[in-house]
Amino acid sequence: MPLKKAPSGPSFLKRANTDKLREVFLKYASYQKNDEHFMTSEDFVRKFLGLFTDVAFNDESVRLLAGIADTSKDGLISFSEFQAFEGLLCTPDALYKTAFQLFDRQGNGTVSYADFADVVQKTELHSKIPFSLDSPFIKRYFGEKKQRLINYAEFTQLLHDFHEEYAMEAFRSKDPAGSGYISPLDFQDIMVKVKRHLLTADVKDNLVAVTEGHKVSFPYFMAFTSLLNNMELIKRIYLHATQGNRTEPVTKDELLFAAQTMSQITPLEIDILFQLTGALQQSGWWRRKKVQASSRIVYSDLSIIAPEHYTKHITTRLAEIKAVESPADRSAFIQILESTYRFTLGSLAGAVGATVVYPIDLVKTRMQNQRTGSFIGEVAYRNSWDCFKKVIRHEGVLGLYRGLLPQLMGVAPEKAIKLTVNDLVRDKFTDKQGVIPRWAEVLAGACAGGSQVVFTNPLEIVKIRLQVAGEIAGGGKVRALSVVRELGLFGLYKGARACLLRDVPFSAIYFPTYAHTKALFADEDGYNHPLTLLAAGAIAGVPAASLVTPADVIKTRLQVVARSGQTTYTGVWDATKKIMAEEGPRAFWKGTAARVFRSSPQFGVTLVTYELLQRLFYVDFGGSHPTGSEVHKPKPIDTASNVRINPDHIGGYRAAVPLLNGIESKFGLFLPRFGFSQQTPASGASKSSS
C-alpha cells in the first residue's frame, strides 16, 4: 500500500483565531438584538457561504442549511453558534456531524421520525420517487410507533442503509410483476434519480451501453450500485495489486486475487467494473472499434468512474491563469509559452536548491581534487568533515560559498533546461491515460541530462577553479572573469565528455526513480504532500549520485588546474588509466559521501520547489502538470455550482462549502435550489418548481 501523507485537508484544518473569526462574523451579521449581532439564514448561507445565490432561491432550503449552525433553532445564528460550527468543521467526522445537525431539527442531540421525514420529504429525490415512510425499514429504526429517537452514532448507520433501501424500493417500483428484471432504460432512470450522487458524467452517459441492451437483473443492479459505493476501496485494491504503481495495467484475475485478500468485493462487481471501463474507453477516450469489456485497467480508469470527494486538498494559489479553454486549443505558440513557464520556474527552483547545499558541494570538489599519489605528499584533508572545519578555520564561513555566484548563474540554464526537457519528452511519450513506458522515462531523463551540458560545462569549470583556489595559502585572489579569459571559448568545454558521462546516466536514473518514488508516497487520491515530494527527491538522488561518482571524479580532474608535481590528463581515457595506475580503483569513489549528501538534498529541494511553484503560480496551458499536485477526480453530475473561494472562509470554514456539497454528493440529499410553487411573502422566492 502507498505511504500515507501527513494529515492535511479539511478534516484536519486548524481552528481560526477567535478575534479574526469575530471580525468575519460581524462583517456578515445584519441583525441586531439587545446590542448583540446575529446572522440571518440568508446572511449565513447566501452571503457568507455563497450558496443559493440565484434571485429565485429556495427559501426553505436556505433555512434548512442555516439550521445546521443555528443549534438554538431560533432562526438566528449568534457568534457562539458561528464559532461552534467552525470547530465542528475541523473534526475528522465533520461530514456526518454536519448531516446530523441538518436532521436534528429541534437541536436536542437526537433525530426523531418527524425530523427525518421532514428533511427527506423536502429533497428532490423524494419528489421524483417517493420513499415509503411507513415501510418496515423506517419502523426498524424508529420503532413500530415511530417514537424512538436516533442518536448520532445510530444516525450515521441510518444514512448508509437508507440509500440502499431507497435503491431497492426504486427497483421494485420498476418491476411491479416481481420478475427480478428491469429494462436498461428503467435501470438508467433509477440510477440517474436515486444514485446520481455516485455518477460522473462519463458513467451517466454509458449506463445503457454497459448493459449491452440486455435486461438488468436484481443481482446485477445491486452489484452495480455496490461497486459505485466502493470505488475508493477498489482503488486501494488496485494499488495493493500493483504495490502502489498507478500506471501498471491490471487484469481481471489479478484484481480478483487482490480483492479476495482484502475485502468482500464480489466477482460480479469486478465483472461490471471491467465492462464499465470497456464502455467508457470505447465511448470517448480511446475510441475502440467495438464495445467490449476492457482486458486491463489502470488507475486512471478508476478515476474516471469514481465520484468527486466531498472534500478536496486545499491548495493556496497566488495566481491562477487559464491560457487555453481545452487541450485541443494548444497551438505551437502556447507550447513555447509552456516551456518558457517551466524554464522560469526551474531556474528559481534550481537556485534555491543550489544555495541550500553549496557548502557540501565545495567540500565534495576539494575532496575529489585531493591527490594521494607519490608526488603529492601529505594530504590536506583527512575526510569531508575535516575539510569542512578547515575551510571555516582558514577561510571563514564565506569560504564555504566560494564560486556561488557563477554556480547560481549556471543553475538557471542547468536545472531549468533539465527539468523542461524532461517534462517535454515525457509529455511526448505519455498517452491519454497518463501512462508512460519505463524506457521512455529513462530516455526523457537521459535527454534532460545531455541537454544541460552545453549550458553548464563552462560555468561548472569556472565554479571548480574558484572552489579549489582557497586551498593554496597566500595565493592570489581568483576571479570568475579571469578564469574565463584564461580558458577561452573551447577551454570552457574542457571535460565536457566526462560531464556527459556523468549527467546523462544521472538524469536517466534520477527522474524515473523520482517519479515512481513520488507515486509510492502519494496518498490514496494520488496527492503528494510537500514533505513526500522532498523525501522522494532526496531518495532518488542517492542511487543517481553515487553510481555516477567515477565520471564526476574524472570530470573534476580534467577541469581543475594541475599544480606543480601533479599529474596532468589529456582526456577521459587518459585520466581513467592514470588515476587507476597511481591511486587505485578507490580513487574513483572519492567524495561519494559528499556527492550523495550534496546531490540528494539539492535535487530534493529543487524538485519540491519546482512543483510547489507550479501549484502556487498555476497556469493551465492545456498540457500536463506534475502528478500529485492535487486530487483530480471527475465532478459528479448535478453538483452545486462552482463557488469561488471566499477569503473570509478562515479556519474550519475553508471546508464549509465542500462539506455542505458533500451532503449531496455523498448522501444524495439534494435540496431544491429554486422556489417552490407556494410562494411565501418572507422569502420572495420564485414560484418556479425545482
Secondary structure, DSSP 8 states (H G I E B T S, - for coil): ------S-SGGG-----HHHHHHHHHHH--EEETTEEEB-HHIIIIIIS--S-STTB-HHHHHHHHHHH-TT-SS-B-HHHHHHHHHHTTSTTHHHHHHHHHH-TTSSS-B-HHHHHHHHTTSHHHHHS---TTSHHHHHHHTTTT---B-HHHHHHHHHHHHHHHHHHHHHHH-TT--SEE-HHHHHHHHHHHSGGG-BHHHHHTTTGGGTT--EEHHHHHHHHHHHHTHHHHHHHHHHHHTT-SSS-EEHHHHHHHHHTT----HHHHHHHHHHHHHHIIIIIS--SS----SEE-HHHHHHHS---SS------SEEEE--SSGGG--HHHHHHHHHHHHHHHHHHHHHHHHHHHHHHHHHHHHHH---STTT-S-S-SSHHHHHHHHHHHH-GGGGGTTHHHHHHHHHHHHHHHHHHHHHHHHHH--TTS---HHHHHHHHHHHHHHHHHHHHHHHHHHHHHHHHTTSTT-----HHHHHHHHHHHHTTTTHHHHHHHHHHHHHHHHHHHHHHHHHHS-TTS---HHHHHHHHHHHHHHHHHHTHHHHHHHHHHHS---TT----SSHHHHHHHHHHHH-GGGGGTTHHHHHHHHHHHHHHHHHHHHHHHHHEEEE-SS---TTSS-----BTT--------TT--GGGGGHHHHHHHHHHHH------B--SS--TTTT--S---
